[in-house]
Amino acid sequence: MKLVTRSIFGAALFALAGTSASATILYDNTANYLGSSYSPGNGVEFGDEVFLSGGPNISFTEFAFETFVGANASGNESVKIRFLLNDGPQVGPGAFAPQTELYASGSIPLGTDFQATTISGISVSLPPGVTHFTWTAEFSGIDPNEQVGLPLYHPPTVGGSFTDFWRNDNGTWGTFLLSTPASFGARISAPDARVPDAGPTALLVILAGAAIVVLRRHYRVDPARS
């Protein structure tokens, strides 16, 4: 596993196409680039558990994320994106493994350097009362000595995320600590009409999510990031 470091002045700083004026941003971790990317290699599914604003019944139609591909890449690199509910086995206090699939992309080809990709025209709904899920990436086509990964950002400006990440090792999900508080760059949005106003029920859901964040304990440390 590699931690790729690059000057913040050379980064794209998540220069994504603007979200539609009729859309509401539910999660945004694209403002504060930390100057490095995480690269786990080929065939490793990993990603962030994120909490969305709005609710308690949340749907979204657009997902944007950023990748980094080093200049020495051969050009056959690609990534697959999945959205998973955290309704699997409990692996620690407040930590339930990703399990039920909400969405899976096809293979998305990657260019070199920083690349912002937007997946639009989708329709993803969280179960009633659920405000969080895990989005994951899985890279392929990475040759030896090539650097391909997800840039690190923190903190989110809309919504929230844990400062660890999930990784699937041979079918077993585990949480891994980052060397610094960070998560992967992403933005999630939905049409205004699909985002209910936050009422008393939504407030309780948000407070419950905050309690989970406080109670969660990291039980594994990624040696590449310590």
ZALUM-69752 format. One record per residue (C-alpha): residue number from 1; x, y, z. Coordinates in steps of 0.2 Angstrom, whole numbers. Each point is the difference from the previous one (the first is absolute). Layout:
BEGIN
<node><num>NUM</num><c1>X</c1><c2>Y</c2><c3>Z</c3></node>
...
***
This chain:
BEGIN
<node><num>1</num><c1>0</c1><c2>0</c2><c3>0</c3></node>
<node><num>2</num><c1>7</c1><c2>17</c2><c3>-5</c3></node>
<node><num>3</num><c1>-3</c1><c2>18</c2><c3>6</c3></node>
<node><num>4</num><c1>3</c1><c2>11</c2><c3>-14</c3></node>
<node><num>5</num><c1>5</c1><c2>18</c2><c3>4</c3></node>
<node><num>6</num><c1>-2</c1><c2>15</c2><c3>-11</c3></node>
<node><num>7</num><c1>2</c1><c2>19</c2><c3>2</c3></node>
<node><num>8</num><c1>-17</c1><c2>8</c2><c3>3</c3></node>
<node><num>9</num><c1>4</c1><c2>13</c2><c3>-13</c3></node>
<node><num>10</num><c1>1</c1><c2>-14</c2><c3>-13</c3></node>
<node><num>11</num><c1>-17</c1><c2>-7</c2><c3>4</c3></node>
<node><num>12</num><c1>-16</c1><c2>2</c2><c3>-9</c3></node>
<node><num>13</num><c1>-8</c1><c2>4</c2><c3>17</c3></node>
<node><num>14</num><c1>-16</c1><c2>-9</c2><c3>-6</c3></node>
<node><num>15</num><c1>-4</c1><c2>11</c2><c3>-15</c3></node>
<node><num>16</num><c1>-17</c1><c2>-9</c2><c3>-3</c3></node>
<node><num>17</num><c1>-14</c1><c2>6</c2><c3>-11</c3></node>
<node><num>18</num><c1>-12</c1><c2>11</c2><c3>10</c3></node>
<node><num>19</num><c1>-15</c1><c2>-9</c2><c3>8</c3></node>
<node><num>20</num><c1>-17</c1><c2>5</c2><c3>-8</c3></node>
<node><num>21</num><c1>-8</c1><c2>16</c2><c3>7</c3></node>
<node><num>22</num><c1>-15</c1><c2>-11</c2><c3>4</c3></node>
<node><num>23</num><c1>10</c1><c2>-13</c2><c3>10</c3></node>
<node><num>24</num><c1>4</c1><c2>-1</c2><c3>18</c3></node>
<node><num>25</num><c1>17</c1><c2>-6</c2><c3>6</c3></node>
<node><num>26</num><c1>-2</c1><c2>-14</c2><c3>13</c3></node>
<node><num>27</num><c1>19</c1><c2>-3</c2><c3>3</c3></node>
<node><num>28</num><c1>15</c1><c2>10</c2><c3>-5</c3></node>
<node><num>29</num><c1>18</c1><c2>-5</c2><c3>4</c3></node>
<node><num>30</num><c1>8</c1><c2>10</c2><c3>-15</c3></node>
<node><num>31</num><c1>7</c1><c2>16</c2><c3>8</c3></node>
<node><num>32</num><c1>15</c1><c2>-4</c2><c3>10</c3></node>
<node><num>33</num><c1>13</c1><c2>-11</c2><c3>-9</c3></node>
<node><num>34</num><c1>13</c1><c2>-7</c2><c3>11</c3></node>
<node><num>35</num><c1>14</c1><c2>-2</c2><c3>-13</c3></node>
<node><num>36</num><c1>0</c1><c2>-19</c2><c3>-1</c3></node>
<node><num>37</num><c1>-9</c1><c2>-15</c2><c3>-7</c3></node>
<node><num>38</num><c1>-3</c1><c2>-18</c2><c3>6</c3></node>
<node><num>39</num><c1>4</c1><c2>-14</c2><c3>-12</c3></node>
<node><num>40</num><c1>-4</c1><c2>-18</c2><c3>5</c3></node>
<node><num>41</num><c1>4</c1><c2>-8</c2><c3>-16</c3></node>
<node><num>42</num><c1>-10</c1><c2>-11</c2><c3>-12</c3></node>
<node><num>43</num><c1>-16</c1><c2>-9</c2><c3>5</c3></node>
<node><num>44</num><c1>-1</c1><c2>7</c2><c3>17</c3></node>
<node><num>45</num><c1>-17</c1><c2>8</c2><c3>5</c3></node>
<node><num>46</num><c1>0</c1><c2>14</c2><c3>12</c3></node>
<node><num>47</num><c1>-9</c1><c2>16</c2><c3>5</c3></node>
<node><num>48</num><c1>-8</c1><c2>12</c2><c3>12</c3></node>
<node><num>49</num><c1>-16</c1><c2>-2</c2><c3>10</c3></node>
<node><num>50</num><c1>-8</c1><c2>17</c2><c3>-2</c3></node>
<node><num>51</num><c1>-15</c1><c2>9</c2><c3>9</c3></node>
<node><num>52</num><c1>-12</c1><c2>10</c2><c3>-11</c3></node>
<node><num>53</num><c1>-9</c1><c2>16</c2><c3>5</c3></node>
<node><num>54</num><c1>-19</c1><c2>1</c2><c3>-2</c3></node>
<node><num>55</num><c1>-11</c1><c2>-14</c2><c3>4</c3></node>
<node><num>56</num><c1>-7</c1><c2>-11</c2><c3>7</c3></node>
<node><num>57</num><c1>-5</c1><c2>-7</c2><c3>-17</c3></node>
<node><num>58</num><c1>15</c1><c2>4</c2><c3>-12</c3></node>
<node><num>59</num><c1>2</c1><c2>-3</c2><c3>-19</c3></node>
<node><num>60</num><c1>14</c1><c2>6</c2><c3>-11</c3></node>
<node><num>61</num><c1>3</c1><c2>1</c2><c3>-18</c3></node>
<node><num>62</num><c1>18</c1><c2>5</c2><c3>-2</c3></node>
<node><num>63</num><c1>17</c1><c2>-6</c2><c3>7</c3></node>
<node><num>64</num><c1>16</c1><c2>9</c2><c3>-4</c3></node>
<node><num>65</num><c1>18</c1><c2>-6</c2><c3>5</c3></node>
<node><num>66</num><c1>18</c1><c2>3</c2><c3>-4</c3></node>
<node><num>67</num><c1>14</c1><c2>-12</c2><c3>-5</c3></node>
<node><num>68</num><c1>19</c1><c2>2</c2><c3>-2</c3></node>
<node><num>69</num><c1>10</c1><c2>-9</c2><c3>-13</c3></node>
<node><num>70</num><c1>19</c1><c2>3</c2><c3>-1</c3></node>
<node><num>71</num><c1>8</c1><c2>6</c2><c3>-16</c3></node>
<node><num>72</num><c1>9</c1><c2>-17</c2><c3>-2</c3></node>
<node><num>73</num><c1>-17</c1><c2>-9</c2><c3>-2</c3></node>
<node><num>74</num><c1>-2</c1><c2>-11</c2><c3>-16</c3></node>
<node><num>75</num><c1>-18</c1><c2>6</c2><c3>-4</c3></node>
<node><num>76</num><c1>-10</c1><c2>-16</c2><c3>4</c3></node>
<node><num>77</num><c1>-5</c1><c2>5</c2><c3>18</c3></node>
<node><num>78</num><c1>-18</c1><c2>0</c2><c3>5</c3></node>
<node><num>79</num><c1>-11</c1><c2>1</c2><c3>16</c3></node>
<node><num>80</num><c1>-17</c1><c2>-8</c2><c3>5</c3></node>
<node><num>81</num><c1>-11</c1><c2>9</c2><c3>13</c3></node>
<node><num>82</num><c1>-12</c1><c2>-8</c2><c3>12</c3></node>
<node><num>83</num><c1>-12</c1><c2>7</c2><c3>13</c3></node>
<node><num>84</num><c1>-3</c1><c2>-12</c2><c3>15</c3></node>
<node><num>85</num><c1>-11</c1><c2>1</c2><c3>15</c3></node>
<node><num>86</num><c1>9</c1><c2>-3</c2><c3>17</c3></node>
<node><num>87</num><c1>-12</c1><c2>-14</c2><c3>5</c3></node>
<node><num>88</num><c1>13</c1><c2>-14</c2><c3>1</c3></node>
<node><num>89</num><c1>8</c1><c2>-8</c2><c3>15</c3></node>
<node><num>90</num><c1>6</c1><c2>11</c2><c3>14</c3></node>
<node><num>91</num><c1>19</c1><c2>1</c2><c3>0</c3></node>
<node><num>92</num><c1>2</c1><c2>12</c2><c3>15</c3></node>
<node><num>93</num><c1>-10</c1><c2>13</c2><c3>10</c3></node>
<node><num>94</num><c1>-11</c1><c2>10</c2><c3>-12</c3></node>
<node><num>95</num><c1>8</c1><c2>-9</c2><c3>-15</c3></node>
<node><num>96</num><c1>-11</c1><c2>-11</c2><c3>-11</c3></node>
<node><num>97</num><c1>8</c1><c2>-7</c2><c3>-16</c3></node>
<node><num>98</num><c1>-6</c1><c2>6</c2><c3>-17</c3></node>
<node><num>99</num><c1>-12</c1><c2>-14</c2><c3>-8</c3></node>
<node><num>100</num><c1>-16</c1><c2>4</c2><c3>-9</c3></node>
<node><num>101</num><c1>4</c1><c2>8</c2><c3>-18</c3></node>
<node><num>102</num><c1>-9</c1><c2>15</c2><c3>-5</c3></node>
<node><num>103</num><c1>9</c1><c2>4</c2><c3>-16</c3></node>
<node><num>104</num><c1>14</c1><c2>-6</c2><c3>-10</c3></node>
<node><num>105</num><c1>8</c1><c2>9</c2><c3>-15</c3></node>
<node><num>106</num><c1>8</c1><c2>-8</c2><c3>-15</c3></node>
<node><num>107</num><c1>19</c1><c2>2</c2><c3>-3</c3></node>
<node><num>108</num><c1>5</c1><c2>18</c2><c3>-1</c3></node>
<node><num>109</num><c1>16</c1><c2>4</c2><c3>-10</c3></node>
<node><num>110</num><c1>12</c1><c2>12</c2><c3>8</c3></node>
<node><num>111</num><c1>12</c1><c2>13</c2><c3>-7</c3></node>
<node><num>112</num><c1>16</c1><c2>6</c2><c3>7</c3></node>
<node><num>113</num><c1>2</c1><c2>12</c2><c3>14</c3></node>
<node><num>114</num><c1>-15</c1><c2>6</c2><c3>10</c3></node>
<node><num>115</num><c1>-17</c1><c2>-4</c2><c3>-8</c3></node>
<node><num>116</num><c1>-17</c1><c2>5</c2><c3>7</c3></node>
<node><num>117</num><c1>-14</c1><c2>-12</c2><c3>-6</c3></node>
<node><num>118</num><c1>-18</c1><c2>3</c2><c3>2</c3></node>
<node><num>119</num><c1>-13</c1><c2>-15</c2><c3>0</c3></node>
<node><num>120</num><c1>-17</c1><c2>8</c2><c3>-4</c3></node>
<node><num>121</num><c1>-17</c1><c2>-6</c2><c3>-4</c3></node>
<node><num>122</num><c1>0</c1><c2>-13</c2><c3>13</c3></node>
<node><num>123</num><c1>-14</c1><c2>-3</c2><c3>13</c3></node>
<node><num>124</num><c1>6</c1><c2>-6</c2><c3>17</c3></node>
<node><num>125</num><c1>-12</c1><c2>0</c2><c3>15</c3></node>
<node><num>126</num><c1>6</c1><c2>-4</c2><c3>18</c3></node>
<node><num>127</num><c1>-12</c1><c2>-9</c2><c3>12</c3></node>
<node><num>128</num><c1>-12</c1><c2>11</c2><c3>10</c3></node>
<node><num>129</num><c1>10</c1><c2>7</c2><c3>15</c3></node>
<node><num>130</num><c1>17</c1><c2>-5</c2><c3>-7</c3></node>
<node><num>131</num><c1>12</c1><c2>15</c2><c3>-4</c3></node>
<node><num>132</num><c1>16</c1><c2>-9</c2><c3>-3</c3></node>
<node><num>133</num><c1>8</c1><c2>-13</c2><c3>-12</c3></node>
<node><num>134</num><c1>17</c1><c2>-4</c2><c3>-6</c3></node>
<node><num>135</num><c1>6</c1><c2>4</c2><c3>-18</c3></node>
<node><num>136</num><c1>15</c1><c2>-10</c2><c3>-6</c3></node>
<node><num>137</num><c1>12</c1><c2>-1</c2><c3>-14</c3></node>
<node><num>138</num><c1>9</c1><c2>-14</c2><c3>-8</c3></node>
<node><num>139</num><c1>14</c1><c2>3</c2><c3>-12</c3></node>
<node><num>140</num><c1>7</c1><c2>-11</c2><c3>-14</c3></node>
<node><num>141</num><c1>13</c1><c2>1</c2><c3>-14</c3></node>
<node><num>142</num><c1>14</c1><c2>6</c2><c3>12</c3></node>
<node><num>143</num><c1>17</c1><c2>-6</c2><c3>-5</c3></node>
<node><num>144</num><c1>15</c1><c2>-1</c2><c3>12</c3></node>
<node><num>145</num><c1>7</c1><c2>17</c2><c3>5</c3></node>
<node><num>146</num><c1>-16</c1><c2>9</c2><c3>-6</c3></node>
<node><num>147</num><c1>-9</c1><c2>12</c2><c3>12</c3></node>
<node><num>148</num><c1>-19</c1><c2>-1</c2><c3>0</c3></node>
<node><num>149</num><c1>-11</c1><c2>5</c2><c3>14</c3></node>
<node><num>150</num><c1>-13</c1><c2>11</c2><c3>8</c3></node>
<node><num>151</num><c1>6</c1><c2>18</c2><c3>6</c3></node>
<node><num>152</num><c1>-2</c1><c2>4</c2><c3>19</c3></node>
<node><num>153</num><c1>-11</c1><c2>15</c2><c3>6</c3></node>
<node><num>154</num><c1>-6</c1><c2>5</c2><c3>17</c3></node>
<node><num>155</num><c1>-11</c1><c2>6</c2><c3>8</c3></node>
<node><num>156</num><c1>-17</c1><c2>-1</c2><c3>-10</c3></node>
<node><num>157</num><c1>-9</c1><c2>16</c2><c3>-2</c3></node>
<node><num>158</num><c1>-17</c1><c2>-8</c2><c3>-2</c3></node>
<node><num>159</num><c1>-4</c1><c2>-16</c2><c3>10</c3></node>
<node><num>160</num><c1>13</c1><c2>-11</c2><c3>9</c3></node>
<node><num>161</num><c1>11</c1><c2>-15</c2><c3>-1</c3></node>
<node><num>162</num><c1>11</c1><c2>-10</c2><c3>11</c3></node>
<node><num>163</num><c1>19</c1><c2>3</c2><c3>-1</c3></node>
<node><num>164</num><c1>3</c1><c2>-19</c2><c3>-3</c3></node>
<node><num>165</num><c1>-5</c1><c2>-10</c2><c3>-15</c3></node>
<node><num>166</num><c1>-7</c1><c2>-17</c2><c3>-5</c3></node>
<node><num>167</num><c1>10</c1><c2>-12</c2><c3>-9</c3></node>
<node><num>168</num><c1>-5</c1><c2>-18</c2><c3>-7</c3></node>
<node><num>169</num><c1>14</c1><c2>-12</c2><c3>3</c3></node>
<node><num>170</num><c1>-4</c1><c2>-17</c2><c3>-8</c3></node>
<node><num>171</num><c1>-19</c1><c2>2</c2><c3>4</c3></node>
<node><num>172</num><c1>3</c1><c2>7</c2><c3>17</c3></node>
<node><num>173</num><c1>-4</c1><c2>18</c2><c3>4</c3></node>
<node><num>174</num><c1>10</c1><c2>10</c2><c3>12</c3></node>
<node><num>175</num><c1>3</c1><c2>18</c2><c3>6</c3></node>
<node><num>176</num><c1>17</c1><c2>7</c2><c3>-3</c3></node>
<node><num>177</num><c1>7</c1><c2>16</c2><c3>8</c3></node>
<node><num>178</num><c1>7</c1><c2>14</c2><c3>-10</c3></node>
<node><num>179</num><c1>17</c1><c2>8</c2><c3>5</c3></node>
<node><num>180</num><c1>-9</c1><c2>17</c2><c3>1</c3></node>
<node><num>181</num><c1>-19</c1><c2>4</c2><c3>2</c3></node>
<node><num>182</num><c1>-6</c1><c2>-2</c2><c3>-18</c3></node>
<node><num>183</num><c1>-12</c1><c2>-7</c2><c3>-12</c3></node>
<node><num>184</num><c1>-2</c1><c2>-2</c2><c3>-19</c3></node>
<node><num>185</num><c1>-6</c1><c2>14</c2><c3>-11</c3></node>
<node><num>186</num><c1>-18</c1><c2>-1</c2><c3>-5</c3></node>
<node><num>187</num><c1>-16</c1><c2>10</c2><c3>-3</c3></node>
<node><num>188</num><c1>-18</c1><c2>-7</c2><c3>1</c3></node>
<node><num>189</num><c1>-15</c1><c2>10</c2><c3>-6</c3></node>
<node><num>190</num><c1>-19</c1><c2>-2</c2><c3>-4</c3></node>
<node><num>191</num><c1>-14</c1><c2>11</c2><c3>-7</c3></node>
<node><num>192</num><c1>-8</c1><c2>11</c2><c3>13</c3></node>
<node><num>193</num><c1>-16</c1><c2>-9</c2><c3>-1</c3></node>
<node><num>194</num><c1>7</c1><c2>-16</c2><c3>5</c3></node>
<node><num>195</num><c1>8</c1><c2>7</c2><c3>16</c3></node>
<node><num>196</num><c1>-13</c1><c2>3</c2><c3>14</c3></node>
<node><num>197</num><c1>2</c1><c2>14</c2><c3>13</c3></node>
<node><num>198</num><c1>9</c1><c2>-5</c2><c3>16</c3></node>
<node><num>199</num><c1>-14</c1><c2>-2</c2><c3>13</c3></node>
<node><num>200</num><c1>1</c1><c2>-8</c2><c3>18</c3></node>
<node><num>201</num><c1>2</c1><c2>-18</c2><c3>-7</c3></node>
<node><num>202</num><c1>14</c1><c2>6</c2><c3>-11</c3></node>
<node><num>203</num><c1>8</c1><c2>9</c2><c3>14</c3></node>
<node><num>204</num><c1>0</c1><c2>-16</c2><c3>11</c3></node>
<node><num>205</num><c1>7</c1><c2>-10</c2><c3>-14</c3></node>
<node><num>206</num><c1>15</c1><c2>12</c2><c3>-2</c3></node>
<node><num>207</num><c1>3</c1><c2>0</c2><c3>19</c3></node>
<node><num>208</num><c1>0</c1><c2>-19</c2><c3>0</c3></node>
<node><num>209</num><c1>13</c1><c2>0</c2><c3>-14</c3></node>
<node><num>210</num><c1>11</c1><c2>12</c2><c3>10</c3></node>
<node><num>211</num><c1>-1</c1><c2>-11</c2><c3>15</c3></node>
<node><num>212</num><c1>6</c1><c2>-15</c2><c3>-11</c3></node>
<node><num>213</num><c1>15</c1><c2>11</c2><c3>-5</c3></node>
<node><num>214</num><c1>4</c1><c2>3</c2><c3>18</c3></node>
<node><num>215</num><c1>-1</c1><c2>-18</c2><c3>5</c3></node>
<node><num>216</num><c1>9</c1><c2>-8</c2><c3>-15</c3></node>
<node><num>217</num><c1>16</c1><c2>-8</c2><c3>4</c3></node>
<node><num>218</num><c1>14</c1><c2>-4</c2><c3>-13</c3></node>
<node><num>219</num><c1>5</c1><c2>-18</c2><c3>2</c3></node>
<node><num>220</num><c1>13</c1><c2>-1</c2><c3>-14</c3></node>
<node><num>221</num><c1>14</c1><c2>11</c2><c3>-5</c3></node>
<node><num>222</num><c1>6</c1><c2>0</c2><c3>-18</c3></node>
<node><num>223</num><c1>19</c1><c2>-1</c2><c3>2</c3></node>
<node><num>224</num><c1>3</c1><c2>10</c2><c3>-17</c3></node>
<node><num>225</num><c1>-8</c1><c2>15</c2><c3>9</c3></node>
<node><num>226</num><c1>6</c1><c2>-1</c2><c3>17</c3></node>
***
